[in-house]
């Protein structure tokens, strides 16, 4: 059997360019970036087609269940876009309110924690005239801790 001798000769100039050239690497990066952008765009396009088709089928079901004699027609593209815009705006507002509420809760919990820590520090840092720690507060804290664990 004869061997396949159609092997291309090694091109050292091309190899050096691929290995060391910054311009070549930037070009490759740009190509990958463009392909990624196109891929994301096509994904979004496909997703929006699925969403709109499902919304259209939902609208058709609603109108058919309500009865064709009621005279309701399918919304125009402008009305549909307007409804979609309002829905997204409402969702965004809800997310914003939820974030504000969570932030307030977090702030309140932090304030409560700091207050408790400060009270504990004040109790533990009390000293007598001679510099000895006041044991009354320490014992009370230990008692509270034991009682809370027993419950």
N, C-alpha and C positions, 0 to 999 in steps of 0.2 A: 504494500500500500504506500502510495506516495504521500508525503507530508504536505500539509497546506502551508505553502511558503509565501502567502499573500500578506504576511505580517507587515504592518507599517513600520518604517524605520523610526527610531527614537528621535524626537525633536527636542534637543536640549534647550533651545531658546524658548519654546512654548512651555516647557517644564519649569524653567526658571521664572517665567512670567507668572505662572499659576502659583508657584511656591512663595515668591518674594515680593511680587508687585502689589503695592497698596491699591493702585488704580483698579486692578483686576478684582481684588477682594471687595472693594466698594461697589463695583459693577455687579458682582454676584449678590451682594447684600441688597442692592436696589431691586434686582430682579426678583429675589425672594420676597421682598417687601411688597412689590407690585402684585405678585401672585397671591400673597396673603390678603391684600386689600380686595382684590377681585373675588377671592373665595368668600370673604366675609360679606361682600356686597351680594353675591349670589345667594348666600345663606339667608340673609335678611329678606331678599326678594322672594325667595321660596317660602319663608316664614310668613311674610305679609300676605302672600297669595293664599296660603292655608287659612290664615285668620279671616281674611275677607270672605273666602268661600264658606267657611263655617258660619260667619255672621250672616251671610246671605241666606244660607239654608235655615238658620234660626229664624230670620225675619220671615221667610216663606212659611215656615211651620206656624209661626204666630199668626200671620195673616190668614192662613188657610184654616187654622183652628178657630179664629174669630169669625170666620165666615166671609165669603167673597162678596156677599150682598151688602156688607157694611160700607163698601166703597173705599177702603184703605188701599193705597197703592204703595209699592216699594219706594223707599226714599231715594231721591236723586243722589248722584255722586257727591254733590256739594253738601247736601243735608247729611249724608253718611259721614263725610269728612268732618263736618261740624260736630256731629254727635261723638265721633271718635275723639276729637280734640277736647270736648267738654269732659268726656269720661277720663281721659288721660290727665287733664287739669285737676279733676276731682281726686284722682288717685294720688297725684303729686302732693296736693294739699293735705290729704289724709296722712301720707308718709311724713310730711313736714310736722304736722301736729303730733304724731306718734313720737317723732324724734325729740320734740320739745318736751313732751311729757316724760319720756325716759330720762332726758337730761335733768329735769327738775327732780325726779325721784332719786336719781344718782346723787345730785347735789344735797338733797335732804338727808339721805343716808350718810353721806360724808360728814355733814354738819353734826348729825347725831353721834357718829363715831368719834369725831374730834371732841365733842362736849364730854362724852363718857370718858375718853382718854384723859382729858384735862382734869376732870373730877378725881379720877383714880390717881393721877400724878400728885395732885394737891394733898390727897389723903396720905400717900406714901412718903411725901417729902417733908411732912411736918416733923419738927424737931423740938426737943425740950430745951430749956435754958442751957443745959450742959452739953447739948449737941447730940443727945441720944434720940433715936426714932420714937415717935409716939405710937405705942402698941395698940391703943384703943381702936383706932381706925383700921389698922392692919387686921386685927382679930375680927372686927365687924365684916370686913371684906371676905375673909376666909369663911366665916359663918354663912354669908350670903351665897358664896360659891358652893358650899356643901349643900345648902338647902335647895339651890337650883338644880344640882346634880341628882338629888334624891327624888325630885318630882318627876 
